Amino acid sequence: MTGRPDSLPLAWASLLIEELYRLGLRHLCIAPGSRSAPLTLAAANHNGMRCHLHFDERGLGFFALGLAKGLNQPVGIITTSGTAVANLYPAVIEARLTRVPLLVLSADRPTELIDCGANQAITQPGIFASYPVFQQALPTPEPRLDPRFLLGSVDHAWQQLTQLVGPVHLNCPFAEPFYPGQGEPLPASWWQPLAQWLVSEQPLTIYHSANAGVTPTPEREPEWVSFSQQRGVLVVGEIRYPEEAQAVARLAQALGWPLLADVQSQLRLSDGVISHYDLALHSPRFRGQLAEATVLLQVGGRLISKRLNQFITTHSWQQRWLLADHDERLATDYGLQRRLVAPIALWCATHMPPQPRAPWHRLDRLPNQIASSLPQWLPSWSEPGICHWLCARNHGPLLLGNSLPVRMMDMVGQLSEGEVSERSLSQVITNRGASGIDGLIATAAGVATARPDRCTTLLLGDTSALHDLNSLALLGKLTSPFVLLLLNNDGGAIFSLLPGAAALPQLDDFFRLPHGLDFAHAAAQFGLNYRAPRDLAQLDEAYARASQGGVTLIECRLPADDAASVLKALAGHCQGL
């Protein structure tokens, strides 16, 4: 920390930011505001902190979420008081449900200005309900307060952030004045308790945690020995880290079990993966073969496929286990017999069978038949056809929008071969915690900022894009190639796929909400390149050019019922296999 600010609010904020830097924070996402001026100035004046600015707090929150996912590091957020804080709520929810370390520093009015009619004053402590893994309302800075209280509070919050892994909220009230040269100067005595800390580069309090990565050996777990010798299935949900994904693949191969890998698992390229199982589950023959399994080991986070989830919850398993590196409940039917909480890669490595076992199944036959038939079944200029095409073209971080894009990619997506060793830490990235359609452009901008060495692609629907249109401003700041591949079917086409919805006379006016808009002027307003291909050949050329540099919005206009009709036809093909 260089220099000593001349006012208490600035000194308080400077200590807070410096302590966070010593703990390891390197990125702060900031929206402008007056009440937050001490925090903003402290961040701006810090030589080691990288600051990211955006005018819209909702977009800022999702940008921070994407940045944290891309970096695999905690990211901080600074906002002013009032509804600015409330605008972070969707991103905080998603961070909690997907275990992303976000640190919210919300400026606030002092207690005496709450509930008295003061401007821009709301009740901020507890505003995010139970979604933060830790939250603390700091006091308004006063000369009588020992500054070590602040540092110790920051250290404790950081410990919770990194150990529990999720959002943390520190509410930071400030009384005026906020700016340098105003108010009474701080006495030298206020700094005396910090004499050692000021000449150090370490945080005030260093936490040491016991090693939580120790797992028992299989020999000490007779239940696992018995479980692993059954006809088992290994299902993998969201996994962020390639080393974890590959450890799961090796375990499945050694056990001789079929491996059903979600598109979020980073495993669609691995040997032995059962591809296109979502489509195969339409086939009675495939479901019958899968039903021969007696035990299930599920690994990682949430699954996208509704058909797979339904099979898991309705099949009569003898045993059903779930492994993840956290203790979140992930069984909506409450049907688990064992919940394993351990580092995924370590657990898989320590539970390998002594000798590889021959597969008990031939479940790959029908999915492989589907894979070879998809080029003939899929119209090339259709939403599912574009998803299938994109898998062979993309070689960088791929973000999948919620609603239809992520579902279609899970059905028909087979990730391309290519430079596997150079894939990003999170090659396929989703916001499937709360599965909202808000903040997806901002999330992708955060990921792209974290990975400037590769071209980032965001596959998004038109309604999702309209939800986050302000965040196109974030794309304009990127220095790396970025492609927003926008599937415009004029509204919420997913409602045409929901049971019973297609027959509703109110479908268009109350659910799908056609808007009749295109995005050419939006791209121009925010200074983005724009392409509007009309067939797959034009799309292929536009994507190849966009991947070389700049930020490009590629808009594919498609009929409203395109996806529904193609996916229903696919289901019919698969039912007959």
N, C-alpha and C positions, 0 to 999 in steps of 0.2 A: 504494500500500500504506500503510495507516494503522496505526500502532502497531508495536511489536516484541514478539512473544511471548516469554514468560519462560523457555521450555524449548526444548531442541533439537528434539524431535519436532514441536512446534507451529510453530516457526520454519521448519523444513525444509518442512513441509506448506504453510505460508502462502506461502513463496516459490514453491513449485510451482504453487499455484492462481493466484497473482497473475501469474506469467509466462504461464500459459495464458490468462488474461483479456487480457493485453496482446497476445497473439497472435491473439485473436479468439474464443475459446471463451466462450459465454454460458450454456450449459445443462449442468448436472450432474445425473445420475440416481443416487440414493444408496439403498442398502439398509443397514439398521442393523447395527452390529457394534462390538466393543471395539477390536480391533487397528487398525481403520480410523478410530478416533476422531480422530487428528490431521488426517487429510484431511477428515473430515466437519465438524469444528469450523472448519477453515480455509475451507471452502466456505460454511458457515452464517454466518460472520462477514464474508464478502466482500460489499460493498454492491452490486456489479454482477452477481453471479452468480445465476442463477435455478436453484433446486434443486427436483427432483422426487423424491418419496419413495415407496418400495414395499417391502413386507416379503418379497417373493419374488424372488430374484435372476434366475431364468429369465425371469419376466415382465418384470423390470426391464430386462434386456438387449434384449428385443424391443420394449419401450416406447421405449427409446433409439433403436433401429433405425428405428421409425416416425417418431419425432420428427425424426431426422436426414433422413429421406426427405421429410417434410413441409416442413421448413425449408430444405432444401438447404444445410445447415451441419453442421460437425462437432459431435458431442455426446459428453460425457464420462460415464463410469460409475465409481462408487466402490463397492467391496465390501470386506468383511473377508476374512480368510484362510480356507484350507481348501476344503471343497466349495462354499462360496459362489462361489468363482472358477470352479470347474468347471461350475456351473449356467449360466454365460454362454456356454459353448461353442457351442450351437446358433445363438445370435444372432451370434457372431463368424464362424462359418462362412457364414451367410447374408450378412453384411456384406462378407465377402471376395468371394463369388461374384457379388454385385450391386453391388460397388464403392461401399459406403456408409462414410463416415468416422466410425468410432467409436473413442474413446480410452478404453481400459480402464486404470484405476488400481487395482490390486489390492494391498491391504495384506498384509503377510507377516510371519512370524516371522524374527528374525535367523538367520543361517546356523548358528550354534551350537545352535539349537533344532530343526534338521531332522534326521530319522533318529535320534532319541535317545529317542523315546517322549513328547515334549512334546505337550500337548493342541492339537488343531486345527491341526496342522502337517503339510503335505504339500509335495511338490516342485512349486512353482508356475512357475518359469522354464521356458518351453517347453511349458506345459500345453496351449496351443492349437495345438501342432505348427507346421505351415507356413502356417496360415491368416492370421496377422497379416502385413501388408506390412512391418512393422518391430516389433521387440520388444527390450527392454533390461531387464536386472535391475539396478536401482539398488542401491548399497550402503546398509547401515544408517547412518543419520546419526551422524557422530562430530565432535567439536570440531575435529579436525585437518584435516577435509576443507574445501577452499575452496568456499564456497557457489556460486561461479560455475560449478563443475563441474555442479551440479544445473541451473542455468538454461540452460547450454549444451546439456545433455542433453535438456531439454524442448524447446528450440528445434529441435534436430536431429530429434527425434521428430515435432514438428509439421510440419516440412518434408516428411518422409516421408509423413505422414498426408495432406497436401494435394496433394502431387505424384503419389504413387502411388495415392491415393484407395482407402482400405480401412481395416480395423481396425488399430490400434496398441496394443501392450500394454507398459505400464510397471509392472514389479513393484516394490513399495515396502515394504521391510522397516522395521519400527519396533521398538525396544526400549522396555520400560517405563521410566518412567511416561509415560502418554499425555495426562493432563489438566492444565489450568492449575493453577499453584501447587504442583506436585510436582517433585521433582528439583532438581538444581543449576541456578542461573540461568546463562544464557549470558553470557560475558564480552563487553564492548563491542568488543573486538578482532576477534571473529568477524564482525562486520558491516562492518569497514573495507574489505574488497575490493569491497563493494557501494555505496560512497559515491556514485558517479555514478548508478548504477541506481536507488537509493532516491529521488533527486530527479527522476527521469525518468518518463515514461509509456510508454517504448518497451521492447521486449524486449531482452535482452542482445545477441543476434546476429540480424541481419536478413539473410535470404537473398534474393538476386536471381537469378532464373532467366532464361535466354535465351528469347526468344519461340518457343514451339513451335507456334504457330498458322499459320506460313507454309507454304503449299502451292504447288507449281509450277502455272503456268498450263497449260491444256489444250494450247496450242500447243507446249509443251515436252514433252508426253507423247503421242507418236504412238500408243502402245498404247491410250490412252484414246480417241483419235479413232477408231481402227479398231473398238474394242469398242463404242462408243456408237452406231455406225451399223448394228449388227446387230439382228436381232429379239430384243429383250431383255425380261426380266422383272425388276421391282424388288420385292423382298420386304423388309418392315420388321418387325423384332422389337421388343423392349422399347426405348422411348425415353422419357426422363423430361421433356424440356423441349419446350414447344409450338413454340418457334422452330426447333428442330432438325427436328421432325416436319413443319412446314410447308415448310421448305427441301427436304426429301426429296420432298414432294408436288409442289412446283413443278418439281423436276428430272424426275420421272416424267412430268409433263404435257408438259414441253418435249421430252423424248425420244420421246414417243408410245408409252411402254411401259405395260403393265398394272401396277397397283400393288396388291399383296396385303399388307394391313396387319393385323398381329396386334392383338388387343384391348388389349394393353399399349402399343401404338405411339402412342396419342393421335391417331390418324389416321382413325378410323372415320367422322368427319364430313366429311372432305375430298372435294373434287370428284375424280371419276375413280377412287376406290377401288373395288376389286372386293370387294363384300361377300359374306359367307357362302361363301367359297371352300372352307372345310373341308367343308361339306355338298356343294358342287358337285363336289368331287373324287370323290364316289361315282359320278358320271356318267361313263361312258366317252367321251361326246361332249365334255365339258369337258376331261377329261384329254388327249384327242386334240388339241384346240385349243391347250391349254397346251404340249403337247409340240412344237409348231411353233417355239417359242422356241429360240434357239441359245446365248444367253448369259444369265447371271444376275448381278445385283448385289444382294447382301443387305446390309442396313444395320441397325445396332443390336445388341441383345442376343438372348437366347434366344427361340425360337418355342414356342408352346403346341401348335399343331396337329401331331399325329403323322402325319396323312395328308400334310400339306404337307412335313414333314421327309422322309418316305419318298419322295415325288416328287422332291424336290431331290437326294437321295442316289442315286437309281436312274436318273434321266434322264441321257442322254449329252450334257452341255454341251460346247460348244467352249471356252468360257471361263467361269469362275466366280470372282467377286470378292466380298470381304466388307469393308465399311467400318464402323469403330467408332472411338471416341476412346480406346481402350486396346488393348493387344496380347494380350488373352486369346484362347486358341484356342477357336473356336466351331464347328468342323466335325468332327462325330463320325466321319465317314467319311474324313477327311483329304483331301478332294477339291478343296481350294482351289488355284487357280493364282496368285491375288494377294491378299494381306492388306494392306489400307490402314489405317493408323493416323493419324487426323487429326481435328480438330474437325468434327463432322458438318455443321453449318450452313455453315461456311466452305468446306469441300470441295465441297458441293453448289453453292454460289454461284459458285465459281470454275471449275466444270466444266459449266456450262450450255452447250448448243449455241448457236451464233450465231443460228439461226432455229428456232422451234418446228417440230417434225416431226409429220406426220399419224400417227395410231395405225396400227399394222400389224395390229391384232387387233379382234375383237368379243367378247372374253371376258366382257363385262359382261352379255350377254343372258341366259344361263342363271342366274347369281347373282341378277339382278334378278327373274327369274321366281320363283326360290325365295323372295326377300324378300316379294314380293306374295302368295305362297301360304302363308307361315308362319302368319298369323292363322287360316287354315282348318285347317292341319295340326296345330297345337299345341293340345292340350287346355289351356284357360286355367288350370285348377287342377292343374298338374303342375310338376315342378321346371324343365324347360325353358321351360314357359309362364310361370312366375313370372320367370325370367331375362329373357325377351323383354319382359314387362310392365315390369320394373324399369328397363330402358333408357329408356323414355319418361317415367319419373317422376323419375329421379335428376338433380340439378343440382349436386351437390357432389362432394367426393372420394369415390371408390368403391373400396373394397378388396375383392378377390376371394379367397376362401379357396381353398386348394389342394385337390386331389382333384377331385370333380365340379364344384363351382361355377365355377371358372375355365375348365374345358373346355367346359361348357355355354354360358357367356357368349361364349366364342370362337366357338362354332358358331352361335348364334342371336342374339347381341347386335349391335344396331345403335344406337350411342349417340345419345341424343336431341339435337335441335337446341338450342334454349334459349339461354342466355346464354353463348355460347362465349367472349366476351372476358373474362368473369369467372371462367372455369374455373381451378381450382387448378393450381399448378405441376405436380403429378402427379395429373391427374384420375382416371386408373385406376392403381391401385397394387397390386402383387403381391409376394409373397416367393417368386419362382420360381428363385432361385439353387440352393438345395438342395431346393426344393419340399416342405419338411416341413409337417406339419399342426400343429406346435406353435407357440405364441406369436403366433397370428394376432389374438386379441382385444387383446393387449398392443400389437402393432404398430399396430392401428387406433386405439387410445387415444393413442399417440404422434402419429400423423398428425392426429387431431382436436385435440390440444393445440396443434399447430403451426398449425392453421387454425381458430381459434375463430370466424371470421366466416361459416362455412358449416356446413350439416348434413352430417356424415360418415355414410356407409352402409357397413356390413360385411356381405357376403353369405357365409354360413358354413354348413358342414354340422354335424350333431350330434356326430360323433366328434371333429372338430376343436375344437368348443366344450368338450367334456369334457376334452380335453388341456390347455386353458388356463383352466379354470374360476376359478382364483384371480384371474385378471386382470380379472374382473368388478368387483373392488374399484377398479381404475383407472378404469373407466367412471363409477363413482359420483363421481369428482372433477371430471368435465368440466363446463364452464360453457356449452358450445355444444350444439345439438341433435345427437343421435347415435342412429342406428338400427342395431341388430343384427338383421338379417333371417336367421333361423335355419331352415334346411331340415332337418327332423327326419324321416329315413326309417328310423330305428331301426337304426343301425349303418353299416358301411362298404359302401354300395350300389355303389361303384365296382367292387368285385370281380365283380359280376354282368356287367360289361361287358368284362372282360379275357378274351382268347381262351382257351377251354377251362375257365375257372374256373367258369362257370355250371353245368357238368355235374358238378362235383365233389360227392360226397355230404358232404364235410366243409366245404362252402362256408359255412354258417351258423356252425357250432361253432368253426371254426378261422380263418376269414377275416373274415366280415362282423360277427360278434360282436354280435348284437342285445342291447340293454340294457333296453328297456322303460321308459325314463325320459322324463319331460318336464322342462321348465326353469322351470316356474312358481315352484317353491319357491326355486330358485337366484336368480331375479330378485328375489323378496321378501327373501331373505337379504341381498342386496347393495343393496337400496333402489332397484331399477330399476322403471320402468313395465313392464307386461306386457300383451301382447295375443296372442290365439290365434285368428285368423280361420279360417273354415272354407270360404271361397270367395274368388274374386278380388275381388268387390265389397267384402267385409269387409276384405280386405287393403288395397285401395285407400284405403278410409276410414281404416284404422289408420295407414297410412304417411303419409297427408296430415297427420293430427293429430300424429304423432310428429315429423315434420319441422319443426314449429313451435317445439318446445322440449322440454327434458328429455332423458333417456336412456331409450330404450324397447327392450325385447327383444320382437320379434315372432316367434312360433314358428308355423311352418306344418307341421302333421303330414301326412305323405304316405306312401303304401304303399312298402314296401321295394323293389319292382321297378318303381316308377313311372318313374324316369329311364331305366332300361335299355329298357323296352318302348317309350317314346315315341321315344327316339333310334334304336332299331332300325327303327321305323316311318318315321321321317324318312329314314333311309338308303335304305329301300325306295322311297319317293317319288322321291328324287333319282336313284337308279339308273335309273329309267324315263324320265327327262327327256332 
